[in-house]
Amino acid sequence: MSRISIRRRQLLLALTALGLARVAPAQVPARVGWLSLHSTGMYNEVTSRGFVKGLREAGYEEGRNLVFVKRSADGNVRELGALAHEIVQARVDVIFAPAKPMVDAAWYASIKIPTVIATVTDPVAVQYADSLARPGKHITGVTTASAELIGKRLQLLAELVPGLKRVGTFIDEGLLASCEEEMLLMDKAAAKLGLSIVRLSVSAGHVDYEGAMKQALSARVQAVITVPMTTNLDITDKVAVYASKLRIPFIHDVPQFAGVGLASYGPDFEDIFRRAGHYVARILKGGKPAEMAIEEPRQFKLIVNLKAAKQLGIVVPQSVLLRADEVIQ
């Protein structure tokens, strides 16, 4: 090695030690738009935790290499369109729009930005994807496959409540345009079991829970079931409180709310949102939504609350207890 080369090497080492040598440019944080209908509540807490966890597992963390552009309509579905446009104008790399009302808003704001879903019942039926295996468009993620779950929850309720005929479900009228398919599925499943669905109108942003439950009693409702629209699950724990006060059997579909209501049967929502975080990370690393298969839930959990059953004077059939993944005494 020549004396000049040795000197250059020594100079480079010295500059590096002093922090003066050329270094790699700083990584530009990824920008993820996060559109939601609610920003508070037990369901929001559970699912948000799952989504952030999934991103972290995939190497993305807010404040380090990730920036969230969050917008919440705080229960007012009419605000989603304007909020989606704000997210698009913020030049995000990916939009996370968990349920159908948010996806619709994101779709109209831009079809160029990759969009990840988490709780859309049937992405193919609503034309978000050509097929689950190969979406073919700018949308991918996870589906709750709740079409089948609606019928199974109604069947469970019929087993728990002898002589059941009329079942109430809370409906935010502002969401009907986005969720007509789910309501049709519920009506169809109920008809097969000889049940009638009574729609109890509420406004997600300003719910008079006690008034809504008294409305249920006036309508001769014998039990209440969660609305099939996942955007309304934030009211689940509150509905359970008033259902208990008025001695109305109530079941829902969020296993994370163990001990809430008479029973619950549904997918692991925290895990669903965690996997949605993985999808966002894959896209940030170059994945193409059109080629990323949409996944279905991996597991479902049945929880029976014997304490609530006793308060309601309900004897839980042995057939239900044998199927339960968890029994709360």
Backbone bond lengths (Angstrom), bond angles and torsions (degrees), N, CA, C in turn:
res aa  C-N    CA-C-N  psi(-1)  N-CA   C-N-CA  omega(-1)  CA-C   N-CA-C  phi
1 M - - - 1.464 - - 1.538 108.69 -
2 S 1.335 117.46 134.48 1.468 121.66 -177.90 1.515 110.62 -73.04
3 R 1.364 114.40 161.91 1.457 118.33 178.53 1.525 112.06 -61.65
4 I 1.365 116.85 -35.25 1.485 121.40 -179.86 1.523 110.06 -64.34
5 S 1.354 116.17 -44.47 1.468 120.54 -179.71 1.519 110.32 -62.90
6 I 1.349 116.22 -40.34 1.464 119.83 179.82 1.515 110.48 -63.94
7 R 1.347 115.14 -41.95 1.471 119.01 179.52 1.535 111.70 -64.50
8 R 1.338 116.18 -42.03 1.474 119.83 178.45 1.524 110.93 -60.57
9 R 1.333 115.77 -42.41 1.466 120.62 -179.27 1.521 109.92 -65.26
10 Q 1.338 116.41 -43.13 1.455 120.00 179.68 1.536 111.32 -64.17
11 L 1.356 115.67 -38.73 1.464 120.38 179.35 1.527 110.58 -65.69
12 L 1.339 117.22 -42.21 1.468 121.69 179.66 1.523 111.03 -62.76
13 L 1.324 116.59 -42.60 1.452 120.84 178.97 1.526 110.79 -63.24
14 A 1.326 115.56 -39.71 1.465 120.08 179.99 1.523 111.41 -66.47
15 L 1.345 115.77 -43.03 1.460 120.19 179.48 1.524 111.42 -65.80
16 T 1.315 115.03 -38.25 1.464 119.25 179.12 1.524 110.23 -62.92
17 A 1.328 115.62 -43.00 1.461 120.43 179.71 1.525 111.02 -61.65
18 L 1.329 116.32 -32.70 1.463 121.30 -179.67 1.527 112.22 -86.68
19 G 1.358 116.88 -3.40 1.462 120.71 -179.19 1.497 113.53 77.35
20 L 1.387 116.65 19.04 1.457 119.53 -176.78 1.522 113.39 -100.35
21 A 1.319 116.69 -11.43 1.465 118.76 179.91 1.521 109.99 -73.57
22 R 1.319 115.77 159.11 1.461 121.66 179.62 1.529 110.09 -63.67
23 V 1.329 117.44 132.53 1.463 121.82 178.48 1.519 108.38 -120.40
24 A 1.320 114.56 163.93 1.474 119.49 -179.91 1.523 109.30 -65.19
25 P 1.334 117.50 143.63 1.468 120.48 179.11 1.524 111.37 -61.32
26 A 1.319 116.15 148.19 1.467 120.96 179.97 1.524 110.03 -64.75
27 Q 1.329 115.65 144.66 1.457 120.57 -179.72 1.530 110.21 -71.52
28 V 1.320 116.79 133.36 1.461 121.60 177.73 1.522 108.12 -79.63
29 P 1.327 119.08 124.04 1.469 120.82 -178.07 1.533 111.80 -60.35
30 A 1.310 116.40 142.69 1.464 121.13 174.46 1.524 108.30 -70.45
31 R 1.324 116.94 148.96 1.462 121.78 -179.19 1.530 109.18 -117.08
32 V 1.327 115.48 119.09 1.464 120.73 -177.70 1.521 109.84 -118.80
33 G 1.321 115.70 120.76 1.459 120.61 175.27 1.515 109.49 -80.68
34 W 1.332 117.42 135.46 1.471 121.81 -176.27 1.526 107.57 -128.88
35 L 1.329 116.49 104.32 1.460 122.04 -176.23 1.526 110.12 -104.43
36 S 1.314 117.06 124.82 1.469 120.43 -178.50 1.519 110.95 -136.81
37 L 1.335 114.71 159.32 1.463 120.20 177.19 1.519 110.41 -88.02
38 H 1.346 116.61 -32.13 1.463 121.77 179.81 1.522 109.96 -126.14
39 S 1.318 116.01 151.69 1.465 120.02 177.03 1.522 111.86 -120.25
40 T 1.336 116.92 1.07 1.462 121.22 179.46 1.524 109.50 -136.76
41 G 1.321 116.23 171.97 1.459 121.17 177.87 1.520 112.27 107.11
42 M 1.331 116.37 161.32 1.456 121.92 -177.01 1.530 112.14 -62.40
43 Y 1.319 116.26 -42.94 1.467 120.02 -179.01 1.528 110.21 -63.86
44 N 1.321 116.55 -44.18 1.461 120.40 178.71 1.524 110.67 -61.52
45 E 1.325 116.59 -40.09 1.468 120.75 -179.44 1.534 110.85 -63.77
46 V 1.352 115.72 -45.64 1.468 120.94 -178.76 1.527 111.23 -63.92
47 T 1.332 116.32 -48.55 1.463 119.70 -174.84 1.530 112.46 -72.34
48 S 1.322 117.14 -37.27 1.465 120.07 177.91 1.525 110.55 -63.04
49 R 1.325 115.26 -40.97 1.461 119.68 178.02 1.533 110.74 -59.80
50 G 1.338 115.77 -42.56 1.460 119.91 179.37 1.509 112.47 -64.29
51 F 1.330 117.39 -42.95 1.466 121.62 -178.13 1.528 111.55 -63.81
52 V 1.324 116.05 -46.36 1.472 120.71 179.69 1.530 110.03 -64.06
53 K 1.332 116.22 -39.22 1.463 120.35 178.69 1.529 111.37 -62.21
54 G 1.332 116.30 -43.04 1.457 120.03 179.25 1.513 112.58 -61.61
55 L 1.315 117.30 -41.95 1.457 121.16 177.52 1.529 111.21 -64.15
56 R 1.327 115.23 -42.38 1.467 119.52 -179.61 1.526 110.68 -63.73
57 E 1.336 116.84 -40.99 1.467 120.55 178.14 1.525 111.35 -60.81
58 A 1.337 115.56 -30.87 1.462 120.45 -178.49 1.529 112.99 -90.55
59 G 1.347 116.95 3.93 1.463 120.13 175.09 1.509 116.04 100.35
60 Y 1.343 118.22 12.02 1.467 120.43 -179.49 1.522 110.17 -119.42
61 E 1.327 114.93 130.45 1.460 119.92 -177.40 1.527 109.75 -141.52
62 E 1.322 115.32 132.09 1.465 120.62 -179.26 1.528 109.92 -60.79
63 G 1.328 115.08 134.67 1.458 120.15 -179.69 1.511 113.45 91.75
64 R 1.332 116.78 -14.42 1.459 120.44 178.44 1.522 110.27 -110.13
65 N 1.317 117.79 -63.10 1.468 120.91 178.51 1.518 111.87 -135.97
66 L 1.339 115.65 21.85 1.467 120.67 -176.98 1.517 110.72 -144.53
67 V 1.336 115.10 136.42 1.458 122.28 174.23 1.524 108.23 -122.10
68 F 1.326 116.95 127.18 1.458 121.08 175.39 1.526 109.24 -92.78
69 V 1.312 116.09 136.26 1.461 121.44 169.35 1.515 104.61 -110.44
70 K 1.346 116.88 92.55 1.460 122.44 -173.34 1.526 111.57 -94.54
71 R 1.321 114.71 137.81 1.459 121.13 173.84 1.527 108.25 -140.27
72 S 1.333 116.63 130.71 1.462 121.42 178.67 1.522 109.75 -127.69
73 A 1.327 115.69 138.86 1.463 120.72 -179.17 1.520 111.86 -85.75
74 D 1.332 117.88 -4.10 1.466 122.81 179.99 1.526 112.02 49.47
75 G 1.322 115.21 43.98 1.458 120.95 175.05 1.513 115.20 91.47
76 N 1.329 118.49 -11.66 1.469 121.39 -178.06 1.521 109.94 -97.01
77 V 1.329 116.52 98.32 1.463 121.30 -175.41 1.523 112.25 -60.23
78 R 1.325 117.10 -26.02 1.470 120.58 -178.57 1.531 112.58 -68.32
79 E 1.327 116.88 -16.63 1.460 120.60 -179.48 1.532 112.55 -84.85
80 L 1.328 117.31 -12.78 1.465 120.49 -172.54 1.531 113.20 -61.88
81 G 1.322 117.45 -39.14 1.463 120.73 -178.47 1.519 112.28 -59.85
82 A 1.332 116.19 -48.85 1.463 120.76 -179.49 1.528 110.88 -65.95
83 L 1.323 116.54 -37.64 1.464 120.37 179.90 1.526 111.13 -67.78
84 A 1.325 116.56 -36.79 1.471 120.40 177.37 1.523 110.45 -63.74
85 H 1.326 117.04 -39.28 1.469 120.60 178.21 1.527 110.47 -65.32
86 E 1.323 117.45 -37.00 1.466 120.67 177.24 1.526 110.46 -61.91
87 I 1.318 116.02 -41.11 1.468 120.53 179.51 1.522 110.72 -64.39
88 V 1.332 116.57 -42.96 1.466 120.73 179.58 1.520 110.39 -63.21
89 Q 1.325 116.43 -42.55 1.465 120.46 -179.90 1.516 112.38 -66.22
90 A 1.324 117.03 -20.12 1.467 121.10 178.41 1.529 111.80 -80.17
91 R 1.349 116.47 2.51 1.470 122.52 176.29 1.536 112.48 57.54
92 V 1.312 115.20 54.82 1.462 119.31 178.27 1.528 110.19 -80.56
93 D 1.327 115.38 160.70 1.464 121.12 179.29 1.529 111.61 -88.01
94 V 1.333 115.89 -32.29 1.466 122.69 -179.05 1.518 108.02 -144.83
95 I 1.343 116.48 148.15 1.460 121.08 173.68 1.523 108.34 -112.49
96 F 1.322 116.71 130.38 1.463 121.71 173.09 1.517 107.24 -102.20
97 A 1.330 116.81 111.71 1.457 123.38 -178.91 1.530 107.25 -128.07
98 P 1.325 118.97 90.78 1.463 122.59 -167.92 1.526 116.20 -58.07
99 A 1.333 118.13 -52.07 1.470 121.08 -173.00 1.526 111.70 -112.68
100 K 1.325 115.19 171.05 1.461 120.68 -169.91 1.531 115.13 -57.58
101 P 1.339 121.16 -44.69 1.466 118.65 179.01 1.530 112.61 -57.62
102 M 1.327 116.88 -37.03 1.459 120.39 178.96 1.525 111.48 -73.00
103 V 1.341 115.97 -37.71 1.467 119.45 178.76 1.523 110.32 -64.87
104 D 1.325 116.45 -42.02 1.472 120.02 178.67 1.525 110.50 -58.54
105 A 1.331 116.00 -45.00 1.468 120.33 -179.88 1.519 110.84 -63.33
106 A 1.329 116.59 -43.37 1.462 120.84 179.91 1.528 110.65 -65.63
107 W 1.328 116.91 -38.18 1.476 122.48 -179.66 1.530 110.30 -60.16
108 Y 1.331 116.17 -46.90 1.466 119.77 -178.77 1.526 112.24 -71.14
109 A 1.338 116.05 -24.54 1.465 118.98 178.72 1.523 111.18 -77.71
110 S 1.322 117.45 -35.59 1.468 121.20 179.63 1.526 110.87 -170.09
111 I 1.338 115.35 135.23 1.467 119.36 173.34 1.535 109.80 -107.68
112 K 1.309 115.98 8.94 1.467 120.84 179.59 1.529 112.37 -95.00
113 I 1.324 116.50 -27.03 1.467 119.94 -177.83 1.531 109.46 -87.59
114 P 1.329 118.09 126.84 1.474 120.63 177.67 1.523 110.71 -54.70
115 T 1.340 116.29 138.05 1.462 121.58 -176.95 1.526 110.08 -127.27
116 V 1.323 116.24 133.37 1.468 121.59 -179.73 1.524 109.57 -111.56
117 I 1.346 116.06 133.42 1.459 122.59 -179.74 1.527 109.61 -108.42
118 A 1.356 115.78 167.15 1.463 119.03 178.36 1.523 112.56 -136.55
119 T 1.329 118.92 -34.65 1.465 119.64 -172.73 1.529 113.51 -133.65
120 V 1.299 117.88 30.46 1.464 120.70 175.83 1.529 107.99 -77.24
121 T 1.327 117.50 130.30 1.464 121.47 -174.24 1.513 112.94 -61.24
122 D 1.337 116.92 -54.18 1.468 120.94 -177.32 1.528 108.84 -141.74
123 P 1.329 117.86 90.79 1.470 121.76 -176.84 1.530 113.55 -59.85
124 V 1.314 117.06 -28.42 1.469 120.09 -179.78 1.525 110.11 -74.89
125 A 1.327 117.36 -43.68 1.461 121.79 -178.72 1.518 111.94 -60.53
126 V 1.336 117.06 -35.41 1.473 120.36 -179.34 1.524 111.66 -94.87
127 Q 1.332 116.53 11.17 1.473 124.03 171.82 1.524 113.96 66.89
128 Y 1.325 117.16 28.14 1.461 119.78 171.07 1.523 110.13 -79.72
129 A 1.334 116.15 -21.99 1.464 120.92 -176.46 1.522 110.23 -145.89
130 D 1.328 115.59 150.16 1.465 120.39 176.42 1.522 110.39 -73.02
131 S 1.326 115.82 -35.72 1.464 122.34 176.66 1.517 107.65 -161.13
132 L 1.341 117.08 162.27 1.459 119.71 177.98 1.523 110.54 -67.71
133 A 1.330 116.58 -37.76 1.462 120.88 -177.27 1.522 112.64 -68.98
134 R 1.315 116.20 -35.93 1.467 120.72 -179.94 1.536 108.72 -141.61
135 P 1.317 117.38 89.87 1.469 121.50 -174.11 1.522 114.68 -54.13
136 G 1.338 117.42 -42.50 1.458 120.64 175.39 1.511 115.75 78.11
137 K 1.344 118.04 -0.42 1.465 120.22 -179.38 1.532 109.28 -131.05
138 H 1.325 116.44 -158.19 1.465 119.80 -176.31 1.523 112.37 -93.56
139 I 1.335 117.04 8.12 1.467 121.47 -176.29 1.520 111.21 -117.12
140 T 1.335 116.39 135.45 1.464 121.78 174.79 1.525 108.03 -154.05
141 G 1.340 116.51 179.83 1.459 119.92 179.43 1.508 112.54 141.11
142 V 1.332 115.72 -135.72 1.462 122.16 -175.47 1.525 109.50 -126.42
143 T 1.325 117.24 143.90 1.465 122.00 175.39 1.520 108.71 -114.66
144 T 1.342 117.41 147.81 1.461 120.81 179.44 1.519 111.93 -83.31
145 A 1.346 117.37 -12.26 1.465 120.96 -178.60 1.521 110.31 51.86
146 S 1.336 117.63 39.50 1.458 120.94 -173.13 1.521 113.88 -75.98
147 A 1.333 118.26 -4.42 1.463 119.85 177.03 1.527 110.12 -58.04
148 E 1.311 117.88 -45.27 1.462 121.61 178.62 1.526 111.22 -73.32
149 L 1.309 117.09 -35.07 1.453 120.84 -176.40 1.522 112.19 -65.83
150 I 1.323 116.97 -33.11 1.462 120.10 -179.75 1.523 109.87 -58.10
151 G 1.336 116.51 -48.12 1.457 120.74 179.76 1.517 112.27 -64.24
152 K 1.328 117.13 -39.45 1.463 120.89 -178.61 1.528 111.68 -68.18
153 R 1.334 117.43 -36.32 1.462 119.51 178.39 1.523 110.68 -69.26
154 L 1.315 116.61 -39.11 1.461 119.55 177.39 1.528 110.86 -64.75
155 Q 1.330 117.10 -40.25 1.456 121.33 177.09 1.526 110.65 -61.40
156 L 1.336 116.19 -42.84 1.457 121.47 178.00 1.523 110.42 -60.74
157 L 1.317 116.55 -44.25 1.463 121.09 -179.67 1.524 110.69 -62.83
158 A 1.340 116.81 -39.88 1.461 121.20 179.34 1.530 111.02 -64.39
159 E 1.323 116.87 -33.91 1.465 120.84 178.07 1.524 111.29 -72.24
160 L 1.321 116.98 -32.85 1.458 121.44 -176.33 1.526 113.53 -82.13
161 V 1.332 116.35 -30.74 1.465 120.71 -175.63 1.531 109.83 -114.73
162 P 1.321 118.12 100.44 1.473 121.34 -179.10 1.530 112.27 -58.57
163 G 1.320 116.29 136.39 1.465 120.79 177.34 1.514 114.11 73.89
164 L 1.314 117.06 18.46 1.466 120.96 -177.41 1.529 111.85 -63.70
165 K 1.326 115.77 131.10 1.471 121.08 178.14 1.529 112.28 -132.45
166 R 1.342 116.44 -38.02 1.470 120.20 -175.15 1.527 110.45 -119.73
167 V 1.344 114.67 122.74 1.460 121.19 -177.06 1.529 109.61 -119.66
168 G 1.304 116.40 130.04 1.457 120.35 179.17 1.526 111.77 -95.03
169 T 1.318 115.73 147.31 1.465 120.53 173.62 1.519 108.44 -143.84
170 F 1.318 116.48 137.83 1.456 121.17 -176.32 1.522 111.49 -81.72
171 I 1.311 115.85 131.59 1.459 121.91 -177.18 1.523 110.37 -124.83
172 D 1.316 116.21 124.52 1.461 120.90 169.93 1.527 105.62 -86.10
173 E 1.314 117.00 110.18 1.467 120.97 -174.89 1.535 112.14 -57.11
174 G 1.313 117.24 -27.55 1.459 120.60 -179.96 1.518 112.93 -68.30
175 L 1.360 116.66 -15.64 1.459 120.17 -178.16 1.526 113.37 -98.53
176 L 1.311 117.88 -6.65 1.460 119.98 -173.64 1.523 113.41 -58.90
177 A 1.314 116.89 -38.26 1.459 119.38 -178.70 1.520 111.74 -60.42
178 S 1.326 116.57 -31.57 1.458 120.75 -179.06 1.522 112.82 -89.77
179 C 1.332 116.63 -15.95 1.469 119.11 -170.47 1.530 114.05 -127.68
180 E 1.312 117.27 23.72 1.466 120.22 -179.51 1.524 111.62 -59.65
181 E 1.336 116.06 -38.23 1.463 119.47 -177.92 1.527 111.05 -61.87
182 E 1.321 117.13 -42.74 1.462 120.44 -179.73 1.528 111.26 -64.23
183 M 1.326 117.46 -38.77 1.465 119.88 179.17 1.528 111.13 -67.63
184 L 1.332 116.46 -36.89 1.460 119.51 176.90 1.526 110.75 -63.94
185 L 1.340 115.82 -39.10 1.458 120.23 177.50 1.523 110.91 -63.65
186 M 1.321 116.92 -39.67 1.459 120.40 179.13 1.527 110.85 -66.00
187 D 1.327 117.16 -45.05 1.469 120.86 179.02 1.527 110.94 -61.45
188 K 1.334 116.45 -40.75 1.462 121.22 -179.17 1.524 110.90 -66.42
189 A 1.343 116.55 -44.10 1.466 120.86 179.65 1.524 110.45 -64.85
190 A 1.334 117.06 -39.10 1.463 121.27 179.83 1.527 110.77 -65.40
191 A 1.322 116.65 -41.65 1.465 120.77 -178.99 1.529 111.04 -60.18
192 K 1.319 117.49 -38.03 1.468 121.62 179.81 1.526 111.49 -63.96
193 L 1.329 115.82 -27.66 1.463 120.78 -178.49 1.520 112.11 -98.03
194 G 1.336 116.53 3.86 1.462 120.41 -178.99 1.516 113.19 73.31
195 L 1.325 116.39 27.49 1.460 121.46 -179.42 1.520 111.55 -108.87
196 S 1.334 115.36 155.94 1.463 121.20 174.57 1.524 108.31 -114.71
197 I 1.327 115.89 135.86 1.472 120.54 178.15 1.524 108.91 -96.58
198 V 1.317 116.21 125.41 1.463 122.44 177.41 1.521 107.56 -104.89
199 R 1.314 116.72 118.22 1.461 120.99 -178.50 1.525 110.24 -85.13
200 L 1.321 115.70 122.40 1.453 122.43 -179.88 1.520 108.09 -104.53
201 S 1.304 116.75 108.85 1.455 121.86 -172.60 1.528 112.24 -74.66
202 V 1.351 114.87 130.33 1.460 120.97 175.89 1.525 108.84 -139.46
203 S 1.308 115.78 166.37 1.455 121.75 171.37 1.513 106.05 -113.52
204 A 1.338 116.54 118.72 1.471 120.39 -172.97 1.522 112.86 -55.05
205 G 1.311 117.70 -31.98 1.457 119.47 -177.38 1.514 113.70 -79.60
206 H 1.339 117.39 -23.33 1.476 120.65 -175.04 1.527 108.54 -142.05
207 V 1.326 116.81 72.27 1.454 120.71 -175.82 1.522 110.94 -88.31
208 D 1.337 115.51 124.88 1.461 121.48 171.15 1.528 105.46 -91.17
209 Y 1.327 115.80 88.94 1.462 120.44 -172.03 1.529 112.66 -62.27
210 E 1.314 115.64 -46.83 1.461 118.21 -178.94 1.521 110.46 -64.33
211 G 1.340 115.92 -41.96 1.467 119.43 178.54 1.524 111.47 -63.15
212 A 1.344 116.75 -39.03 1.457 120.99 179.84 1.522 111.22 -65.81
213 M 1.342 117.02 -39.23 1.453 120.02 179.52 1.526 110.84 -70.08
214 K 1.327 117.44 -35.71 1.475 119.95 176.05 1.527 110.00 -66.85
215 Q 1.334 115.24 -33.07 1.460 120.44 174.35 1.528 109.44 -62.16
216 A 1.321 116.25 -37.85 1.459 121.16 178.17 1.526 110.88 -63.33
217 L 1.329 116.00 -43.73 1.462 119.85 178.45 1.528 111.33 -63.18
218 S 1.325 116.64 -41.90 1.463 121.05 179.23 1.521 111.27 -62.24
219 A 1.336 115.71 -31.78 1.465 120.47 -179.76 1.535 111.56 -85.73
220 R 1.366 116.18 9.31 1.471 122.48 178.98 1.529 112.52 58.85
221 V 1.332 114.69 36.14 1.458 120.29 176.50 1.526 109.28 -74.71
222 Q 1.331 117.41 134.54 1.467 121.69 -178.12 1.528 112.68 -97.00
223 A 1.323 116.59 -14.99 1.466 121.49 179.10 1.523 108.31 -163.57
224 V 1.326 115.22 163.37 1.468 120.64 -179.60 1.523 108.67 -127.62
225 I 1.323 115.74 140.07 1.455 122.00 179.09 1.523 109.24 -124.98
226 T 1.311 117.24 152.24 1.468 119.91 179.38 1.508 110.41 -58.89
227 V 1.309 115.02 141.45 1.454 119.65 171.51 1.525 108.06 -58.86
228 P 1.330 119.48 141.78 1.460 120.05 -178.13 1.521 114.46 -70.45
229 M 1.329 116.68 -10.19 1.461 119.52 -178.24 1.523 109.93 -83.07
230 T 1.297 116.37 116.22 1.460 120.18 -176.58 1.523 112.66 -63.55
231 T 1.315 117.80 -18.12 1.460 120.35 178.53 1.519 111.44 -67.99
232 N 1.319 118.70 -15.77 1.458 121.54 -177.27 1.520 113.38 -103.13
233 L 1.326 117.62 6.04 1.452 119.38 -175.11 1.520 112.73 -68.67
234 D 1.320 117.90 -12.43 1.456 120.02 178.68 1.521 112.37 -67.14
235 I 1.324 118.33 -15.15 1.464 119.86 179.81 1.528 111.76 -94.70
236 T 1.333 117.72 -1.80 1.462 121.71 -174.32 1.520 113.61 -54.79
237 D 1.326 116.93 -51.46 1.466 119.52 -176.24 1.521 111.77 -64.90
238 K 1.329 117.29 -33.09 1.457 120.79 -178.53 1.535 110.48 -74.85
239 V 1.326 116.56 -40.12 1.462 120.58 176.75 1.525 109.50 -59.44
240 A 1.328 116.35 -40.77 1.464 121.33 -178.23 1.527 111.36 -59.21
241 V 1.331 117.42 -38.92 1.461 121.32 -178.97 1.522 110.61 -61.27
242 Y 1.325 116.92 -48.22 1.463 120.12 -177.20 1.522 112.13 -75.97
243 A 1.316 116.98 -29.87 1.470 119.97 175.24 1.522 109.33 -63.52
244 S 1.331 116.24 -40.36 1.454 120.88 179.14 1.528 110.96 -65.19
245 K 1.334 117.07 -43.13 1.468 121.28 179.72 1.521 111.80 -59.61
246 L 1.329 116.02 -38.58 1.460 120.73 -176.94 1.529 112.19 -96.22
247 R 1.347 115.92 7.74 1.465 122.69 176.36 1.536 112.29 57.33
248 I 1.327 115.42 47.34 1.462 121.82 176.12 1.528 108.30 -109.66
249 P 1.326 119.41 121.30 1.472 120.76 177.49 1.530 110.78 -58.23
250 F 1.333 116.08 135.62 1.466 120.81 -177.19 1.525 109.77 -138.25
251 I 1.340 117.39 127.98 1.458 120.52 173.65 1.528 109.07 -125.76
252 H 1.336 114.60 155.27 1.462 119.89 -176.45 1.512 109.71 -142.28
253 D 1.337 116.45 -169.57 1.472 118.99 -173.62 1.526 114.32 -128.49
254 V 1.343 116.59 26.41 1.470 119.21 179.34 1.526 109.47 -117.12
255 P 1.336 118.29 96.20 1.466 121.16 -178.73 1.524 113.60 -56.47
256 Q 1.333 117.19 -26.50 1.470 119.45 179.70 1.530 111.80 -65.01
257 F 1.342 117.34 -19.60 1.462 120.46 178.34 1.526 109.28 -90.28
258 A 1.316 118.43 50.48 1.459 122.90 -178.71 1.530 109.65 -57.65
259 G 1.320 116.19 132.35 1.453 120.71 179.46 1.509 113.81 90.56
260 V 1.329 117.27 -5.03 1.462 121.57 178.32 1.529 108.57 -94.10
261 G 1.334 116.69 118.82 1.453 119.95 178.94 1.518 113.12 82.02
262 L 1.339 116.00 -176.15 1.457 123.04 -178.85 1.525 112.11 -74.70
263 A 1.316 116.48 -37.74 1.468 120.75 -179.38 1.522 109.56 -163.99
264 S 1.330 115.50 164.75 1.458 120.27 174.06 1.524 108.56 -142.58
265 Y 1.324 114.66 145.81 1.465 119.59 175.59 1.523 107.98 -146.60
266 G 1.314 116.00 119.26 1.457 118.82 -179.06 1.508 111.96 179.78
267 P 1.322 116.41 -178.24 1.462 121.68 -179.74 1.517 110.68 -78.88
268 D 1.310 115.47 168.96 1.456 121.85 176.72 1.527 107.43 -81.74
269 F 1.340 117.32 97.41 1.455 121.09 -175.10 1.530 112.47 -65.88
270 E 1.311 116.68 -33.85 1.471 118.31 178.21 1.527 109.97 -63.34
271 D 1.330 116.51 -40.17 1.465 120.44 179.11 1.524 111.15 -68.76
272 I 1.335 117.12 -37.77 1.458 120.86 178.02 1.530 110.53 -59.52
273 F 1.323 116.30 -45.29 1.463 119.69 -179.62 1.524 111.12 -71.79
274 R 1.318 117.37 -31.41 1.467 120.25 175.06 1.525 110.02 -61.85
275 R 1.316 116.78 -43.38 1.462 120.94 179.18 1.522 111.09 -68.62
276 A 1.339 116.98 -31.87 1.463 119.86 174.41 1.523 110.27 -62.30
277 G 1.338 116.45 -36.69 1.463 120.74 175.85 1.518 111.25 -61.56
278 H 1.325 116.78 -37.45 1.465 120.87 176.87 1.530 110.44 -63.13
279 Y 1.338 116.82 -39.54 1.464 120.32 179.48 1.524 110.92 -63.04
280 V 1.325 116.07 -44.31 1.465 119.99 178.69 1.518 109.64 -58.60
281 A 1.339 116.85 -44.78 1.466 121.12 -179.39 1.526 111.25 -62.70
282 R 1.319 117.16 -40.99 1.471 120.44 179.61 1.528 110.99 -61.81
283 I 1.324 115.73 -39.01 1.469 119.38 178.78 1.523 110.30 -68.34
284 L 1.327 116.79 -41.52 1.463 120.45 178.70 1.526 111.53 -61.17
285 K 1.334 115.60 -27.11 1.468 120.68 179.76 1.529 112.38 -91.29
286 G 1.335 116.61 7.96 1.459 119.53 174.91 1.513 116.19 112.48
287 G 1.333 118.00 -2.20 1.456 120.48 179.52 1.524 112.44 -65.77
288 K 1.335 117.10 148.89 1.458 122.33 -179.83 1.526 109.74 -105.18
289 P 1.333 117.89 120.17 1.463 121.13 -177.71 1.528 113.45 -53.18
290 A 1.322 116.49 -38.14 1.466 120.51 -177.45 1.521 112.19 -60.67
291 E 1.337 116.45 -23.06 1.465 120.43 -176.68 1.526 112.87 -107.98
292 M 1.350 117.83 2.63 1.462 121.77 -177.08 1.526 109.98 -100.99
293 A 1.330 116.92 108.86 1.462 121.77 -176.32 1.529 111.80 -56.68
294 I 1.326 116.14 139.03 1.462 122.00 176.56 1.526 108.34 -80.21
295 E 1.320 116.27 128.87 1.459 121.34 -176.03 1.530 111.87 -94.74
296 E 1.335 115.70 152.75 1.453 122.58 174.67 1.528 109.35 -103.39
297 P 1.342 118.18 166.40 1.469 120.36 179.70 1.524 111.82 -58.47
298 R 1.310 116.41 145.94 1.462 121.10 -178.78 1.523 112.69 -91.29
299 Q 1.322 116.93 -26.78 1.458 119.33 -177.82 1.519 111.34 -151.81
300 F 1.328 114.76 152.53 1.459 121.79 178.22 1.528 107.63 -126.55
301 K 1.312 115.78 150.96 1.455 119.09 -175.15 1.529 110.93 -133.40
302 L 1.330 115.41 132.26 1.459 122.23 176.44 1.528 108.73 -106.88
303 I 1.324 115.87 121.70 1.462 121.87 178.08 1.524 108.75 -120.12
304 V 1.321 116.90 129.43 1.466 122.64 179.16 1.521 108.98 -114.37
305 N 1.327 116.05 130.92 1.460 121.82 -177.82 1.534 109.03 -103.54
306 L 1.340 117.04 95.15 1.466 121.07 -178.38 1.525 112.09 -66.93
307 K 1.325 116.30 -29.44 1.469 120.16 178.04 1.526 109.86 -62.76
308 A 1.338 116.15 -45.58 1.464 120.64 178.62 1.525 110.45 -66.74
309 A 1.333 116.52 -38.97 1.470 120.85 -179.94 1.529 110.13 -60.43
310 K 1.329 117.07 -42.86 1.463 121.45 -179.89 1.521 111.12 -62.33
311 Q 1.343 116.09 -42.20 1.467 120.24 179.60 1.519 111.67 -64.01
312 L 1.343 115.64 -30.16 1.470 121.13 -179.40 1.528 112.28 -89.02
313 G 1.327 116.74 -6.01 1.449 120.31 -178.21 1.519 112.48 73.93
314 I 1.333 116.96 27.90 1.468 122.40 -178.12 1.529 109.84 -103.22
315 V 1.319 115.93 130.95 1.452 121.22 174.56 1.526 107.55 -96.35
316 V 1.315 116.79 113.56 1.462 120.93 -177.21 1.530 109.40 -74.39
317 P 1.339 117.42 124.11 1.473 120.60 -179.74 1.529 111.93 -59.95
318 Q 1.320 116.25 146.32 1.449 121.38 178.73 1.516 111.11 -59.60
319 S 1.338 116.64 -33.26 1.468 120.57 -179.66 1.524 111.69 -61.90
320 V 1.336 116.79 -33.57 1.463 121.20 178.01 1.522 110.18 -75.40
321 L 1.329 117.08 -42.69 1.468 120.72 -179.90 1.523 111.82 -61.79
322 L 1.332 116.79 -36.31 1.462 119.98 179.80 1.525 112.51 -68.33
323 R 1.326 116.46 -26.54 1.470 120.74 -179.99 1.521 111.99 -86.29
324 A 1.316 116.69 -17.52 1.470 120.96 -173.18 1.525 112.36 -66.63
325 D 1.329 115.74 139.26 1.461 121.79 174.26 1.526 110.01 -82.77
326 E 1.337 115.04 -25.45 1.471 119.99 -179.65 1.517 108.43 -150.92
327 V 1.319 116.33 137.83 1.467 122.57 177.13 1.518 108.18 -121.98
328 I 1.310 115.85 122.67 1.479 120.92 179.49 1.522 107.99 -95.21
329 Q 1.324 115.63 118.63 1.472 121.28 -177.12 1.528 111.32 -82.95
